[in-house]
Amino acid sequence: DTDRALVLLEEYCKKLRKPEEQQLKKAIRKVMGIFKSSLFQALLGSFAKKETRHGIISHFSLPAAVAYDVLGYPKD
């Protein structure tokens, strides 16, 4: 769930204190901003309703479905 991911990312960012970690911290904060955006939330909602050959993708299988779409793995 997005809220839980944001909490975990925030906790991780708090641990990044070294100068060489600041670029990573900046990138994580950028991702967090994207997760919080209304556009991302709208896209997440549309993916949750996406139909496949096997029916409607549930919220819990969404990460796997996105990985299949991005990586091109067979869905069978």
Secondary structure as the mmCIF struct_conf table of DSSP 4:
data_model
#
loop_
_struct_conf.conf_type_id
_struct_conf.id
_struct_conf.beg_label_comp_id
_struct_conf.beg_label_asym_id
_struct_conf.beg_label_seq_id
_struct_conf.end_label_comp_id
_struct_conf.end_label_asym_id
_struct_conf.end_label_seq_id
HELX_RH_AL_P HELX_RH_AL_P1 THR A 2 LYS A 15
BEND BEND1 LYS A 18 LYS A 18
HELX_RH_3T_P HELX_RH_3T_P1 PRO A 19 GLU A 21
HELX_RH_AL_P HELX_RH_AL_P2 GLN A 22 LYS A 36
BEND BEND2 SER A 37 SER A 37
HELX_RH_AL_P HELX_RH_AL_P3 SER A 38 ALA A 48
TURN_TY1_P TURN_TY1_P1 LYS A 49 LYS A 49
STRN STRN1 GLU A 51 THR A 52
TURN_TY1_P TURN_TY1_P2 ARG A 53 HIS A 54
STRN STRN2 GLY A 55 ILE A 56
HELX_LH_PP_P HELX_LH_PP_P1 ILE A 57 SER A 58
HELX_RH_3T_P HELX_RH_3T_P2 HIS A 59 SER A 61
HELX_RH_AL_P HELX_RH_AL_P4 LEU A 62 LEU A 71
TURN_TY1_P TURN_TY1_P3 GLY A 72 GLY A 72
#
